[in-house]
Amino acid sequence: MTNKLFIIIICFLIVSCKPYQRERFKYRGSNSNEKTFWIEIFKDEMFYECIKEGYKNDSIFKLMSKKDLFNSSEFIVNLKNAKNARTLGIKIIKNLPPAFIKSDDEDISEKNFISASCLHYYASRELDSIAKKAYQKHIKMENQIFRD
């Protein structure tokens, strides 16, 4: 009886578990939501600029560009929106408070939470809200251009 129960539970788990899907990592495709795609590009631009500003080291990005395409779009959202997103990234770094960790082992006075701050802002509701508003402005401008 215990073996049958164990087999039934295993079968139930196998059938009920959602298979792993890579939908989150799909890049612009036929099933892609244009709004989501646009917002992700906006947020990506903020993140990369935040990292660039934090490290102030172009060689990091040169090294990364050997393997990384950085953005899933062959075109930028548009120059004004890209600039706005990049300005947000710079602002995050410029407003970083000093690191609060004290260490006797090494000098950390020149270190800060650069990548963590950029990642946390990327995932923030504030950036989501800013990106959604920028998208709405983008759509209004695009619609206006088509009407004229």
Secondary structure, DSSP 8 states (H G I E B T S, - for coil): -HHHHHHHHHHHHHHHS-----GGG--S-TT--HHHHHHHHHHHHHHHHHHHHHH--HHHHHHHTTT----S-SS-S-HHHHHHHHHHHHHHHHT--------SSS--TT---HHHHHHHHHT-HHHHHHHHHHHHHHHHHHHHHHH-
